[in-house]
Structures are given as C-alpha cells and as structure tokens.
C-alpha cells in the first residue's frame, strides 16, 4: 500500500481537468487512460506512478467503464470520497449533456432523410470500430490461454445465437477460472479471498431483484433504473461489453427501442467524447425524455462508482491475490466474447448493402494501419459518406407504396409476416397474433387505427405500438415516425 504525499493541486483543479477531458477526450477508454497518465503523472505530477498503477489495476478488476473508474479513483487519491464524486461527475457530465442534445435532435429530426443518411454511414463505421476493438481486446486479454479461449468462444456463440447477453456466463466463467487456477483451500475462507465470493453473491441478489422488478407494475422510470443498474454492475472488460446486454433488454425484452434506433444509439456514443457507456443517456432520453436519460445514466454509473470507492482502501492490500485475479480473468474473457458476438448481431442490421460493407472495411483498415486517426474523425467521415451515398441508394425504396387503413386490414388478416431469421408473426382475422421473435414465443392483439397498423404484446406484456405500412410486392416495411423499424415478407397463411 502506498501513502500518497500531500497534493500539489487543489480539488477544483482536478475537477476542472476531468471536465476538460470529458469534453474533448476522444479515442475510447485506452486513449483516455493514456491521457490521464500523460497529463497527471508525467507532466503535472499530481499523481504518483504507484497511485496511478493501483488505480488502473482496480479499474480493470472491477466491473464498470475503465476510464470513468480510473478518473474516480484518481480523484479519490488525495481528496477521498468528495474528490472521487466530483471528479466522476465532471468526467461524465459533458458527454451526458451531448448525448441528451443528440437525443432531442434525433427525436425531432430522426424521420428526415439527412438524419437517416448520417446514421446510414455511421452505423457501418461503428461495426468496424467494434470489430477491431474486439480483435485487440481478444489478442491482449485472452492471448494463448486455452481455458480463456473456450470461455471466449462459448460467450461469443451464446451472444450470436440468443442475440442477448447471459449474465451468468460472466459469473460462471469467473468462478471456473478461479477454481482451476487458484482453488480455495476452504469454501468459507476467513481471509482476503472471501472478496471474490462476494461478487457472485452480489450478482445473485441483483439479478433476482431485477427479475422481480420486471414482474411488477412499476413506472417506466423505475424499470429504467432497475435495468440500467443491472447493466452497470456487469460491464466487465470494456464499455463495449454493455452493448449486447443493452440490446437484449432495450430491444428484445422491454421493446423500448427498435433495432435501428439501438444501432443509432451505439453510433451516438461513438461520435461523442467520454465513455462509450454514456449511450445509456441517449437511450434513456428516447424512452422517457430528460428524466429517463438522467435515471439511466445515474443507475449505470452508480455501481461502478461504488465498486471503486468502497474497495479502494482494501484493494491496495489484497488486489493482487491469485483468487481475485483469476476470477477477473474469467469474467474478462467472457466479456470479450460478448463483444465479438455483438459485432455479428449488430452487423447483420447495419451492413445492408455494398456501400455499408465498404465503409466498415475501410474503417477497419484505417484504424489498423493509420493508428493516428482518431475514431471520431472516422465516424465523422462516415457521416459525410452517408450523406452523399444514401440519396443515391434511395432508388431502392422508390417502389414502396403507402398502405391505407382499409388495405392494411385486408393485407394483414390471416397473413404471416417475417424476415426469415429474427421474427415471424401470424396475424389472424380475429385481431390476435402469435409467433416468435429472437427465438422467443410472442403473442398479442392487433388492429388498424386510421392508416396505422397497431399491435400490443400480451406475452411478454408491452405497450401498444403503431406503424405506417409500405409495400413493394411481397415486401412490407413498417415505419415509426418516418424511420424504418421493421422490414419483412408478407404472405397468406396456409
């Protein structure tokens, strides 16, 4: 354990630095922690080398976004909980305000061609960024360890097949590596290794609480708080590990966003500075306005804040114990596997034609070969490409014809609608429907209101959703606020 010397800077100087970094700190978590080392250790000498290394180790050990946790820890070094709290808020707040502003613009203009065109290019670039990040994380963290490769493969496969994250894979992976590498001498240890047991116990209670909460008739804000608190408590390895978890909950479970909106949410995180996890603010805003954004961000970052300040004094003494290191290695391998799986899951929705495939490929090549190009610059370039190319591809949509209310009733009654991969619904003349989505059984009721097709899921329960329908032969797409939400083939039921 190191004893920090008296600070040579004020608390407000540290807060100011974190606010500046959160405003202009592009490049992702690895770049952000590098900036902190360069600025605070080498140049300003506010933080000692030993304190920085301890903070980095703790940030890698605990779940949560790496850069945010390191910023919180560095604020804690000389100014305790007050410093940690203010430094964390200063680091996260700028990017939070940015994604809220983008959320407001998205809701106001998301149905316009230019907004769709921007995300047409950006979504493809995001897939390239995540793909390369997954590769780098895999080679760095998994290496040549066969056990970690098995965990990586299982986690990636499960994510691809289920299109969601299974939290228990993280915990089981950590326990497996712990038992293989550093088996406990006793199952109820009296010493420091008890700390590693606390993590799965915490996961047990948190998951149970969230499962119970999902069955209650709570307000939307309460459900947002519960879901994002669970998300924040299980982000191991990198902020990108939260992507498949959010997809499973936000799109498949709660139906708060469409698939297209979710990819756009990830893209927004990529074009703003600060932690990638800040995309939760954008998602929360789309669901429930500013209150939803604030609740989602607070619920996501509160666990990582607690996971930093509570164990900080103890970690300096026990953090290098083999049992804890082994548990984290297993969790990290599973997290990287989910990131690799997320590349496939999200790629199927963003790489839709040759131009988007080229944007993704060029993104990977530029980041791989021209390492000095920052990610935001590539995303901005992709946005420009989208603005230029998307109108040229518009001819593909030239044959879409709007469907009025009477035609929609006739068209969907006793018909099957699906894309052949992700969902298949059967609409009945009596106003009910059933089918599968993401390999899960669903059922509900449907009706035509004006010129909109509306449906409400009864299993799992959900709010009524309404769409305008357009048709091009057997192909039918459903639009919400002018943006394509569903596209598939409609045929008469046998």
C-alpha positions in Angstrom: 0.0 0.0 0.0 1.3 3.4 -0.9 0.8 6.5 1.2 0.1 9.5 -1.1 2.1 12.6 -0.4 0.4 16.0 0.2 -1.3 17.1 -3.0 0.3 19.8 -5.1 -3.0 20.7 -6.7 -6.4 21.8 -5.5 -9.6 19.7 -5.6 -11.1 22.1 -8.1 -8.1 21.8 -10.4 -8.6 18.1 -10.6 -12.4 18.6 -11.2 -11.5 21.1 -14.0 -9.1 18.7 -15.6 -11.7 15.9 -15.6 -14.3 18.2 -17.0 -12.0 19.2 -19.9 -11.0 15.6 -20.6 -14.7 14.6 -20.6 -15.4 17.3 -23.2 -12.5 16.8 -25.6 -11.3 13.3 -24.7 -11.9 11.3 -27.9 -10.5 7.9 -28.7 -12.1 5.4 -26.3 -11.0 4.1 -22.9 -7.5 3.1 -23.8 -6.8 6.7 -25.1 -8.4 8.3 -22.1 -6.4 6.4 -19.5 -3.3 7.3 -21.6 -4.2 11.0 -21.4 -4.6 10.7 -17.7 -1.1 9.2 -17.3 0.5 11.7 -19.6 -1.2 14.7 -18.1 -1.4 13.9 -14.4 1.6 11.7 -13.8 4.3 12.7 -16.4 3.5 16.4 -17.0 1.7 17.9 -14.0 3.0 15.3 -11.5 -0.3 15.5 -9.5 -0.5 11.7 -9.2 2.4 9.4 -8.4 3.3 6.4 -10.6 2.4 4.0 -7.9 -1.0 5.6 -7.3 -1.8 5.6 -11.0 -0.9 1.9 -11.4 -3.0 0.9 -8.4 -6.0 2.9 -9.8 -5.6 1.3 -13.2 -5.4 -2.2 -11.7 -8.6 -1.6 -9.6 -10.4 -0.2 -12.6 -9.5 -3.3 -14.6 -10.5 -5.6 -11.8 -14.0 -4.2 -11.1 -17.0 -4.1 -13.4 -17.6 -0.7 -15.0 -16.2 1.6 -17.7 -12.4 1.7 -17.4 -11.7 5.4 -17.9 -14.6 6.6 -15.7 -13.5 4.4 -12.9 -9.8 5.5 -13.2 -10.9 9.1 -13.1 -13.0 8.4 -10.0 -10.0 6.7 -8.3 -7.6 9.5 -9.1 -10.0 11.9 -7.6 -10.1 9.7 -4.5 -6.3 9.5 -4.1 -5.9 12.9 -2.3 -9.4 14.1 -1.7 -11.3 10.9 -0.7 -14.9 10.3 -1.4 -15.5 14.0 -2.1 -12.8 14.1 -4.7 -13.9 10.8 -6.3 -17.5 12.0 -6.5 -16.7 15.4 -8.1 -14.1 14.0 -10.4 -16.5 11.3 -11.7 -19.4 13.8 -12.2 -17.1 16.2 -14.0 -15.8 13.5 -16.3 -19.2 12.0 -17.3 -21.4 15.2 -17.3 -20.1 16.8 -20.6 -20.7 13.7 -22.7 -24.0 13.1 -21.0 -25.2 16.6 -22.0 -24.0 15.9 -25.5 -26.0 12.7 -25.9 -29.1 14.3 -24.4 -28.9 17.1 -27.0 -28.4 14.5 -29.7 -31.4 12.6 -28.4 -33.5 15.6 -28.6 -32.3 16.2 -32.2 -32.9 12.6 -33.1 -36.5 12.7 -31.9 -37.1 15.9 -33.7 -35.4 15.1 -37.0 -34.9 11.3 -37.0 -37.5 10.8 -39.6 -35.8 13.2 -42.0 -33.7 11.9 -44.9 -30.5 13.7 -43.8 -30.6 12.1 -40.3 -31.2 8.7 -41.7 -28.4 9.3 -44.2 -25.9 10.2 -41.4 -26.6 7.1 -39.5 -26.5 5.0 -42.7 -22.8 5.7 -42.8 -22.1 6.0 -39.1 -23.7 2.7 -38.3 -21.4 0.8 -40.7 -18.3 2.6 -39.3 -19.4 1.7 -35.7 -19.4 -2.0 -36.7 -15.8 -1.7 -38.0 -14.7 0.1 -34.8 -16.3 -2.6 -32.5 -14.9 -5.4 -34.7 -11.3 -4.1 -34.4 -11.8 -3.4 -30.7 -12.9 -6.9 -30.2 -9.9 -8.2 -32.0 -7.4 -6.1 -30.0 -9.1 -7.0 -26.7 -9.0 -10.7 -27.6 -5.4 -10.8 -28.5 -4.4 -8.7 -25.5 -6.5 -10.3 -22.8 -7.1 -13.9 -24.0 -3.7 -14.5 -25.5 -2.8 -18.1 -25.8 -4.6 -19.4 -22.7 -6.8 -22.3 -23.8 -9.3 -22.1 -21.0 -9.9 -18.4 -21.7 -10.3 -19.2 -25.4 -13.0 -21.8 -24.6 -14.8 -19.2 -22.4 -14.5 -16.6 -25.2 -15.9 -19.0 -27.8 -18.9 -20.0 -25.6 -19.7 -16.4 -24.7 -19.5 -15.3 -28.4 -21.6 -18.2 -29.6 -24.3 -17.7 -27.0 -24.5 -14.0 -27.8 -24.8 -14.7 -31.6 -27.4 -17.4 -31.1 -29.6 -15.7 -28.4 -28.8 -12.1 -29.6 -28.5 -11.1 -25.9 -26.1 -11.3 -23.0 -26.5 -14.0 -20.4 -25.2 -12.5 -17.2 -24.5 -15.9 -15.6 -21.9 -16.6 -18.2 -19.8 -13.9 -16.7 -20.1 -15.2 -13.2 -19.7 -18.9 -14.1 -16.6 -18.0 -16.2 -15.0 -16.2 -13.3 -15.7 -19.0 -10.9 -14.4 -21.6 -13.4 -11.0 -19.8 -13.9 -10.8 -19.2 -10.1 -11.3 -22.9 -9.3 -8.9 -24.0 -12.0 -6.1 -21.5 -11.3 -6.4 -20.8 -7.6 -8.8 -23.2 -5.9 -9.7 -22.2 -2.4 -8.3 -24.2 0.5 -11.6 -23.8 2.3 -15.0 -23.0 1.0 -15.7 -20.4 3.7 -12.4 -18.5 3.8 -11.6 -16.2 6.7 -9.1 -14.2 4.7 -8.9 -11.9 1.7 -10.2 -14.4 -0.9 -13.7 -14.0 0.6 -13.9 -10.9 -1.5 -14.2 -12.8 -4.7 -17.1 -14.8 -3.4 -19.0 -11.5 -2.7 -19.2 -10.7 -6.4 -21.3 -13.7 -7.5 -23.4 -13.3 -4.3 -24.0 -9.7 -5.3 -24.9 -10.8 -8.8 -27.3 -13.3 -7.4 -29.2 -10.7 -5.4 -29.1 -8.0 -8.1 -30.4 -10.3 -10.8 -33.1 -11.6 -8.6 -34.2 -8.1 -7.7 -34.3 -7.1 -11.4 -36.3 -10.2 -12.3 -38.8 -9.4 -9.5 -39.0 -5.8 -10.6 -39.7 -6.8 -14.2 -42.9 -8.5 -13.0 -44.2 -5.6 -11.0 -46.3 -2.7 -12.4 -43.7 -0.1 -11.8 -43.4 3.2 -13.6 -41.2 3.4 -16.7 -38.5 5.4 -14.7 -38.4 2.7 -12.0 -37.9 0.0 -14.7 -35.2 2.1 -16.4 -33.4 2.4 -13.0 -33.5 -1.3 -12.3 -32.4 -2.4 -15.8 -29.6 0.0 -16.1 -28.3 -0.6 -12.6 -28.0 -4.3 -13.5 -26.2 -3.2 -16.7 -23.8 -1.0 -14.8 -23.0 -3.8 -12.4 -21.8 -6.3 -15.0 -19.7 -4.3 -17.5 -16.5 -6.3 -17.3 -13.6 -5.7 -19.6 -14.7 -2.6 -21.6 -17.6 -0.3 -22.0 -18.4 -2.2 -25.3 -19.3 -5.2 -23.2 -22.5 -3.5 -22.3 -23.7 -3.4 -26.0 -25.2 -7.0 -26.2 -26.7 -6.7 -22.7 -28.4 -3.4 -23.6 -29.6 -4.9 -26.9 -31.2 -7.9 -25.2 -33.0 -5.7 -22.7 -33.8 -2.5 -24.6 -34.9 -4.1 -27.9 -35.9 -7.7 -27.2 -37.2 -7.6 -23.6 -38.7 -4.2 -23.0 -39.2 -3.1 -26.6 -38.2 0.4 -25.7 -36.3 0.9 -29.0 -36.3 -0.6 -32.4 -33.2 -2.4 -33.8 -32.4 0.6 -36.0 -32.7 3.0 -33.0 -30.4 0.9 -30.9 -27.7 0.8 -33.6 -28.1 4.6 -33.8 -27.7 4.8 -30.0 -24.3 3.0 -30.2 -23.3 5.3 -33.1 -24.1 8.3 -30.9 -21.8 7.0 -28.2 -19.0 6.7 -30.8 -19.3 10.3 -32.0 -19.2 11.8 -28.6 -16.2 12.1 -26.2 -16.1 10.3 -22.9 -17.1 6.7 -22.0 -18.9 4.5 -24.6 -21.3 3.6 -21.8 -22.8 7.1 -22.0 -25.0 5.8 -24.7 -27.4 4.9 -21.9 -28.2 8.6 -21.6 -29.3 8.7 -25.2 -31.4 5.5 -24.8 -33.0 6.8 -21.7 -33.9 10.1 -23.4 -35.6 8.2 -26.3 -37.6 6.2 -23.8 -38.6 8.9 -21.2 -37.1 12.2 -22.0 -34.6 14.0 -19.9 -35.8 12.2 -16.7 -35.2 8.9 -18.4 -31.7 10.0 -19.5 -30.8 11.1 -16.0 -32.1 8.0 -14.4 -30.4 5.7 -16.9 -27.0 7.4 -16.5 -27.2 7.5 -12.7 -28.2 3.9 -12.4 -25.4 2.8 -14.8 -22.6 4.8 -13.3 -23.6 4.4 -9.6 -22.4 0.7 -9.4 -19.0 1.5 -10.9 -18.7 4.4 -8.6 -19.4 2.2 -5.6 -17.2 -0.6 -6.9 -14.4 2.0 -7.0 -14.6 3.9 -3.7 -15.7 1.0 -1.4 -12.8 -1.4 -2.2 -10.2 1.3 -2.8 -8.5 1.2 0.6 -8.7 -2.6 0.7 -7.6 -3.3 -2.8 -4.1 -1.8 -2.2 -3.6 -4.6 0.3 -5.4 -7.6 -1.3 -5.8 -6.7 -5.0 -3.0 -9.0 -6.3 -4.2 -12.2 -4.6 -4.4 -15.1 -7.2 -8.0 -15.9 -6.5 -9.2 -12.4 -7.3 -7.0 -12.1 -10.4 -8.2 -15.5 -11.7 -11.9 -14.6 -11.2 -11.5 -11.3 -13.2 -9.6 -13.1 -16.0 -12.5 -15.4 -16.5 -15.1 -12.6 -16.4 -13.0 -10.6 -18.9 -12.7 -13.4 -21.4 -16.5 -13.8 -21.3 -16.9 -10.0 -21.7 -14.7 -10.0 -24.8 -16.6 -12.9 -26.2 -19.9 -11.0 -25.9 -18.2 -8.1 -27.7 -17.2 -10.4 -30.6 -20.7 -11.8 -30.7 -22.2 -8.3 -30.7 -20.2 -7.5 -33.9 -22.1 -10.2 -35.7 -25.5 -9.4 -34.1 -25.3 -5.7 -34.9 -23.5 -6.2 -38.2 -26.5 -8.1 -39.6 -28.6 -4.9 -39.1 -26.1 -2.3 -40.2 -24.2 -3.9 -43.1 -27.1 -4.0 -45.5 -25.5 -3.3 -48.9 -22.2 -2.9 -50.7 -21.6 0.8 -49.6 -22.1 0.0 -45.9 -19.8 -3.1 -46.3 -17.1 -0.9 -47.8 -17.5 1.7 -45.0 -17.0 -1.0 -42.4 -13.9 -2.4 -44.3 -12.3 1.0 -44.8 -12.9 1.8 -41.1 -11.1 -1.4 -40.0 -8.2 -0.7 -42.4 -7.7 2.9 -41.3 -7.8 2.1 -37.6 -5.4 -0.9 -38.2 -2.9 0.8 -40.5 -3.2 4.5 -39.7 -3.2 4.4 -36.0 -3.1 8.2 -35.5 -6.5 8.7 -36.9 -9.0 9.1 -34.0 -12.2 7.2 -34.0 -14.4 10.3 -34.0 -12.7 11.6 -37.2 -13.5 8.3 -38.9 -17.1 8.4 -37.7 -17.5 12.0 -39.0 -16.1 10.9 -42.3 -18.6 8.0 -42.4 -21.4 10.5 -41.7 -20.3 12.6 -44.7 -20.2 9.4 -46.9 -23.7 8.5 -45.6 -25.0 12.0 -46.6 -23.5 11.5 -50.1 -24.4 7.9 -50.8 -27.7 7.4 -49.1 -29.6 9.6 -51.6 -28.1 7.6 -54.4 -29.4 4.4 -52.9 -32.8 5.9 -52.5 -33.9 4.3 -55.8 -34.1 1.0 -53.9 -37.0 2.5 -52.0 -38.7 4.1 -55.0 -41.2 1.3 -55.4 -42.5 1.5 -51.8 -46.2 2.3 -51.8 -48.0 3.6 -48.7 -50.8 1.3 -47.5 -54.1 2.9 -46.2 -56.1 1.7 -43.3 -58.6 -0.5 -45.2 -55.9 -2.1 -47.3 -53.8 -2.8 -44.2 -56.7 -4.6 -42.6 -57.2 -6.8 -45.7 -53.5 -7.3 -46.2 -52.6 -8.5 -42.6 -55.7 -10.5 -41.8 -54.8 -14.3 -41.9 -51.3 -13.5 -43.1 -47.7 -14.3 -42.0 -45.1 -11.6 -41.7 -41.4 -12.2 -41.0 -37.8 -11.8 -42.2 -36.9 -15.5 -42.2 -34.3 -15.0 -39.4 -35.3 -12.9 -36.5 -39.1 -12.9 -36.3 -42.2 -14.5 -37.7 -45.7 -13.4 -36.9 -49.1 -14.8 -37.9 -51.9 -12.2 -37.9 -55.4 -13.6 -37.5 -58.7 -12.1 -38.6 -60.0 -12.1 -35.1 -57.4 -9.5 -34.1 -54.8 -11.7 -32.4 -51.4 -12.7 -33.5 -48.7 -15.1 -32.4 -45.2 -16.1 -33.4 -41.5 -15.9 -32.5 -39.0 -13.1 -32.1 -35.4 -13.7 -31.3 -36.3 -17.4 -30.7 -38.9 -16.4 -28.1 -42.6 -17.1 -28.3 -44.7 -14.0 -28.5 -48.4 -13.3 -28.8 -50.7 -10.3 -28.7 -53.5 -8.3 -30.3 -53.5 -6.1 -33.4 -55.8 -3.6 -35.1 -55.7 -0.9 -37.7 -56.1 2.7 -36.4 -56.6 5.2 -39.1 -53.8 4.4 -41.5 -51.6 2.8 -38.9 -51.1 -0.9 -38.0 -51.0 -1.2 -34.2 -50.1 -4.2 -32.1 -49.8 -4.9 -28.4 -47.8 -7.8 -27.0 -49.6 -9.8 -24.3 -46.7 -12.2 -23.8 -44.4 -10.6 -22.9 -46.7 -7.7 -21.9 -46.0 -4.4 -23.6 -47.5 -1.1 -24.6 -49.3 -0.7 -27.9 -47.0 0.2 -30.9 -48.3 1.8 -34.1 -46.6 1.9 -37.5 -47.3 3.1 -41.0 -47.1 0.3 -43.6 -45.5 0.5 -47.0 -45.5 -2.3 -49.6 -43.4 -3.3 -52.6 -44.8 -6.6 -53.9 -44.5 -9.2 -51.1 -42.0 -7.0 -49.2 -43.6 -4.9 -46.4 -41.9 -2.4 -44.2 -43.3 -0.7 -41.1 -42.2 2.9 -40.3 -42.3 4.7 -37.0 -42.0 8.5 -37.1 -40.8 8.2 -40.7 -38.0 5.8 -39.8 -37.9 2.1 -40.9 -38.5 -0.1 -37.9 -39.4 -3.5 -39.4 -39.0 -5.0 -42.9 -40.0 -8.4 -44.0 -42.2 -10.5 -46.3 -45.9 -10.8 -46.1 -47.7 -13.9 -47.4 -51.1 -15.6 -46.9 -51.2 -18.0 -44.0 -51.9 -21.7 -45.1 
